[in-house]
């Protein structure tokens, strides 16, 4: 996805897209709380490797996010299985981004794991929104 694609996409219905993005932020915020809570519990209390814990917590966040997005943010086409497969595929790429950013910031630069995760979440948020809107919940 190019910057021009995003600009053209936003020009079509800017107000609707803005309100939808706000709902997406609420849904994503809820999913992020689930993600960070699971990561914290697995990493801090169960002492699971931070990259493994981040992958598990990310999957929990994706399930939460999909449920909220279908109910609250985007209009579903009614083909839930197909939507979930595409949603999860976009999420899998988001997971790769998350793991790469987490590894780079925590393992290579020495940032605390939770701070590195929050930075990754901010980056991946935009990727997930635009790709899911374009590929999963398009009309």
Steps between C-alpha positions, in 0.01 A plus 500: 500500500639834391451842664300606191262206554434619855443860387258394225321267738453773761372750243205278405305535824719685750237549772380140493858374496592727791208379715574143403865552596391633841289187556797295382718673761254404776486141374876494456550651844296221654688236300830666593413481869436128455825464304713692754338327799565154360857598405563640848362189671690255279827692508507630858325222693553186292844608369423399143739637236386849401470419128292188565288685756451786252381259230247337734378835632472640147275208400277569802483862391410402143206287616377784720552752222316294237199452723473871582566606140223278364253621764594867530735643238458359150199370313536128457416347163357200682784273391656475845734209420646673195524832685676333791753328272591831333488683836733242654731512196536877534551440872769241428696760306438739789637231732818477291537879523437482876757225553760681288448832680497332842818306422673808356409730786533261795771256393715729289445846654430391858160664549271340759272238344174675589619833357616329181161329474313830536713653222426198281126530572498862383669413172293188429173680583514700176602200289213292636233771463569589139559144382192364678283782372627448146507119492262364763212738552474662160162535336 
